[in-house]
């Protein structure tokens, strides 16, 4: 066994080259298994939408499709801690962020009467080319965390059929037209007669979630609710 007084210099050198930093603010973390410091955990811009049957997420779908419940964990705005976390999740290979945020939000959803009848969690898919580059689907990481604390199974039940143009500068209608035929349910029978929680990373106009929900709702007996990591202000 290596004495602790010898181990410490090795730890110091390791932390020098591989610092354990908060992925929201960049400050050093005392516990290596943590990814978000206590201060950022407290300051994250939480929405509490899961406590309200009508909220800005649900409003995206009014008059378009029937959604059982809708919620987002955080508010997303330029320069916010939510934006930093999502950037690390999507572009820096930090898939664990999605799992951690999913676990934390799952604990909140578990207390909401709106999410008691969920049978299955399904993440919005990304195209296979994006997945190869990223190494994972960020929405699937979120689904994994939600599944753990909600005690509900999850599966990648949908496929993205094509790469679409960037959605950034498009209107809501243009976004929907851009993705309305871009998704396919892989095994419709496995979703029949189930209450599906459809999850994504960010909701802006809701066009992507709407396109996916329409495919699921075409299956007999299905009900769809949605949850995202963040919602754009």
Buried (B, 14 or more C-beta within 10 A) or exposed (E): EEEEEEEEEEEEEEEEEEEBEBBBEEEEBEEEEBBBBEEBEEEBBBBEBBEBEEBBBBEBBEEBBEBBBBBBBBBBBEEBBBBBBBEBBBEEEBBBBBBBBBBBBBBBBBEBEBBEBBBBBBBBBBBEEBBEEBEBBBBBBBBBBBBBBBEBEBBBBBBBBEEBEEBEEBEBEEBBBBBBEBBBBEEBEEBEEBBBBBBBBBBBBBBBBBBBBBBBBEBEEBBBBBBBBBBBE
